[in-house]
Amino acid sequence: MRTRQVKRPRSITLTRVVFISLALSLSVAAQEKVDRITIEGSNGQWYVEGGNERAGDARLADFLGRPSLLLKNSTQVMRSDVEFVDGTVEFDLAPMQEGNFVGIIFRRVSFGNHENIYLRLHRSGLYNAVQYAPRMNFSPTWQLYPEFNAIAEFPRNAWTHVRVEVRGPQMEIYVNKQDNRVLAVDRLRGTTDKGSISFWARVNDKPAEWAAALSNVSIRPSSATKRESVSRAASPAGTLRSWELAAPLKAETKTITRVPEIKEWEAVEAEESGLININRAFRRSPTRATVFARTTVNATQARLSLLELGYSDD
C-alpha cells in the first residue's frame, strides 16, 4: 500500500491516518459447559468439562507396560488438586500410531483462556514439533507466533520425557531429559496469571481414536515469582507500534468502501514483532464482524512510503 504524494512546505509535518478494516472469523463454539465429570479410577484427581459426552475421551489404562492416562478428541483433562501459577510440569509421553497433537495447558481459567503448548507428533524432528501459542478470548494464536516454534523428537509407541518450567513471565521446555532447552519464551503472551493444569490430544479428523498416553505426571507448583514488567525487545526499524482499535461492528457482505462514524477508540501497543492481536482486546464474535484499526504516520516532508501489512486470517 502506498500513500499518495502531497505537496506541502518542508517546515510542516505531514500526517497520515491509516485505517485498516479486519473481518473476524465467525465460527465460535457454543457457550462452554462447566459440568465436571471425574475420570473413572482417578480418585478424583482428573476430570473433564462438558458433560457425559466428554467423559469417555480420557481413561486410565496400562500402555507400554505403565499405568497411563489415555487422551483423544481434543478434550481438555484437568488436574483437580492444583492451582498453578509458577512451577514445573513433568511427564512421560507416548504418541500412538495415528496421534497428531498433544497439548499442555497451564494457568487455565477456561476452555477459551489459558497458556498452551502444542506438541505436534506428526511433525516430529521438524522445526514446528513444539510451539507455544496461548488461547485468549476463545481464539487460538498459533498462526500469530511463528517465532515460538522448536525442533523435538517424539517417536511413536515409545516414551519421551517432557518438562516445562514456568517462572513469572518466562517459560522453558525440555525434552528427553536433555540439559539444553528446546524452547524458551522470555515473555509469555497469554492473559491469565493462574489456573489449572490440563492436557489434551487428538487424531486429526478421527475423534474416536486414541491419540497419546501420559505417565509419571508430576505437577510441582512453586512460590509465585514477583510480577514485574518485562522490557520488550526492540522492534524492527520502522515498525508502527501505537495503534487504536474500535469495538467489533457487524460486518456487511459487500466490500466496505468508507470508514463508518466511530466515537470510541481503544489504544493498543504492538508486540515486539509489530503484531496487534485483536483478540487480546475483544472476544470472538458469534457472528461475522469487522474491527477497524488506525494509526498515525508522521513525515518531515512529502514523499512516497511503502506500508507492509500482514494479517490472519480474513
N, C-alpha and C positions, 0 to 999 in steps of 0.2 A: 504494500500500500504506500503511495507517495502523496505527500502534501502538495497542493498547488502553489506555485510561486507567487508571492505578493510583494509588490514594490513599496517599501517604506523607508523613511530616513534611517540611517545606520544607528542613530542615537536612541531609537525607540526599540524596546524589547517586543518581539513578536510572540504572540501567544496562540496556541492551537489547542483546542479541547477535542480529544479523540474519544468518540463514543463507539462502543462495541456492544452489539446485542448477542447474547448467548442463549440458545434454546436448551433447556434442560430435558433430559430423557424422562419419559413418563412413568415407565414401569416401576411400581413400588409395591412392596409386599403389603398385604392387609395388616391391620393393627396387630402387633405381635401379642401372642398369648403369654401369660406368666404362670400357667399351671405347671407345677413341678411334679415330675414323675421320677421316683427313685429307681436307679438301676438295680435289678434283682441280684441279690447276693453281695452287694457292696457295703452292707451295714450302714446305709445312709450316706456314704461318702461321695457317691457320684449320682448326679441327676440330670435330666433333660427338661427343657421347657417346651411347651407346645401341645400338651395333651397326649392321649394314648397313641395317636398316630405316629409319634416320635419315639415312643418307649422302646420299640424294637430295633432302633437304629444304633444301639450300643449294648454290648453284653460282656460279661466276664466269662472267659473260657481259656483253656490251655492252647497255646500256639507256639510252635517250635520248642516244645518242652518247658514252657514257662506259663505261670498264671498271667493272663493278659487282659487288657481292655481292648475289645474289638470295635471299630468305628466304620460308619458308612453314611451316605446320603447327606453329607454336609451338616449333619445335626451337631450342634454345639453341646458338648458334655461337660458339665461344671463340677468342680470340687466344692463340696458343701461346707467344709470346715475351715476355709481360708479366705481372709480378705487381704488382698495383695497390693502393696504399694511399691516396695523395693524388695530385692532378694534374688533367689536362684530357683529356676525351674529346670529339672534334670530328669531324663528318662531315656529308655531304650526304644527304638523304633524299628519295626519290621514291615516294610511295604509288601503288600500282597501282589499277586501277579498282574492284576489289572489296575491297581491303585494309581491315581493321578495326583492327588493333593493330600497333604496333612497340614492342618492349621494349628498354630499355637497362639492362644489369646490370653492377654493379661490386662489387668485394670479394666475388666469388663463391667460395664454398667448395664448394658442391654445388648440385644442382638445387633442393634444398629450403631452402637457407640463403644469402641474398645480399641486397644492396641492389638495388632495382628501380624503374625509372621507366616508367610507361605513357604512350605516345603514342597517343591514341585518334583514329585517322584519320577515323572516321565521325562524330566529334564536333568536327571542325574548326570553329573560330570560337566554340565554346561553352565554358561555364565549366569543364568537365572534359576538355578536349582533352589536358591534361597532368596527370598525377598521380604523386606519389611514394608508393610503397607497398611496403615491403620484404617479402620472404618469409622466414619463420622457422619452424624445426621443421616444414617442409613445408606450412605453411599460408599462403595469400595473405592480405593485410591491407587490400585496397582499400576494403572497407566500413567499416573502423575509422578511417580517416584522411581524412575529407572536407575537413579544413582544408588539405590539401596538393593541392588542385586548382587549375588555372590555365587561362586562355584562350590559345590559339595557333592560327595558321592553317597547315594542311597541304594545299595544293592538290594534286589528283591528277595523276599523269603530269607532274610538274614538280619541280624540285629546290628543296629548302628546307634551309637550313643550321641545324644544331643544335650547341650547345656546352654541355658540362656541366663545371662547376668544383667540385672536391671538396677541402676543406681541413679535416682533422681531423673534427670532428663536424658540419661545415657543408657545404652544397651549394647551388649556384646553377645555374639553367638559363636559357640564352639561345637565342632562335630568330631566324633570318633576319638574323643579324649586327647586331641591334639592340643599342644600349648598355644599354637597360633590361632587366633580368632578368624573365622571365615567372613564375618561381617561386624562392623562397628557403626553405631549411629550416635553421633555426638549430641544431637538434639532431637528427641522424639517429637513427632509431628501430631500425635493424637490429642484429643481434647479432654481425656479423662485422667485423673491422678490416682485413683484407687478403684478396686473392684475385685471380681472373682477371677479364677484361673479356669480356662476352658480349652478343650481340644475338639477338633473336627477332622473328618477325612471324607474323600469321595472318589468314586469311579465316574468319570465324565459320562453323562447320558445313561448311566446304569445305576440308579439309586438303590436298587435292591442288592447290589453286590458289595461284599465286604472289601474295604479298601486298604486298611492297615491295622496293625496291632501295636499297643504300647505296653511296656512292662517296666518294673522298677521305677515308677513315677515318684519323684521326690520334689516337694514344694517347700522351700525354706525361706519364709519372709524374714526380712531384716529390718532394723530400725530405719525409719524413713529418712532419706537424705534431705538435708535442708534445701528447700526450693529457692534457688537463686536464678535470676535471669541469665540466660546463656547468650553470650555475644555471638551474633550471627556472622558467618563467613562473608567476605566481600562478594558482591555480585559481579558478573561480567560488566565491563565498561559499557556505559550507555543503557543499562537496564532501567526500565521505568518501574520504580519501586512504590510510589504512592498512587493509590487508586481510590475511587469511590464506587460503591455498589448501590443499586436500587433494589428494593424487595421484588421478588418474582411477580411478573404480571402474566395473566392468561395469554397464551400465545395464539396468534392468528395463523391460519393455514397458509395464507398468502405471504409473500415477501414483505418484510417491514421496510417502508420507504421513508419514514420520518421518526424522529425521536418524540415519544409522547410527553406530555407535561408531567414532570416528576418533581415533587416537592421535597421529598426526604431522601437523603443520600447517607450512606454509612462509609466512613473512612476505613480503608484496609491497607495493610502493608504487604508487599510481595515477599515471598520466601527467598532464600539465597539464590535459587535458580531463576528467579523472576516470576515464579508461579503465583497466581491468585487462585486459591482453592475456594470456589464459590460455596461449596457445601460446608465449609467451616463456618460460614455466616448464616446459611439458610438450609433448612431441612428440605429434602427432595419433595417436589410437588406431586400429589396424587394424579394430577392432570398435566398435560404439556404446558410448559411455562417458559417465559423469556426473562432473563436478567440483563439489565443494562449496566455496563461498567464505563467509567470515564476517568480520564487523567488529563493533565495539562502539560504541554510541552513548550518550553521557552527557548527561543533562539535569539542570538545577539544581532543577527542580520537575516535578510531574506535569502532563502536557499531551498534546494530540494533535499529532502531527507528520506531515507528508507526506514520503514517501520516493519519489523519482523514480528509476526504474531502466530503462535501455535495454540491449539485448543483441543479439548477432548470432551465429549465425542461428537456432538451435533453441530 
